[in-house]
């Protein structure tokens, strides 16, 4: 009993929690940047709110994983994407990388077809 209390006190002192983490789980850097218009930052995967690479959106870098696009105000809003990240990235129809996955190949720019428009909920790059 004493050891359990000591462990809990130690964890609290160093700022750790014995419970589950509240932050978004990720295996990558998650360097997510918002941009306006068509201003996709270089060396990035960019997802756009509108077709033809317009309307602003969110940029990801190689190694970024975002299990929920809701947290960056882009859940079910992607209408086009461009990938200059240097790697193939993937978008998923549901949070936590579930549902159908769709590849986003490096060097490609794609307007989503009607049946896929506004359905992306997570990204892995």
Buried (B, 14 or more C-beta within 10 A) or exposed (E): EEEEEEEEEEEEEEEEEEEEEEEEEEEBEBEBBEBEEBEBEEEBBBBBBBEEBBBBBBBBBBBBBBBBBBEBEBBEBBBBBBBBBBEBBBBBBBBEBEBEEBEBEBEEBBBBEEEBBEBBBBBBB
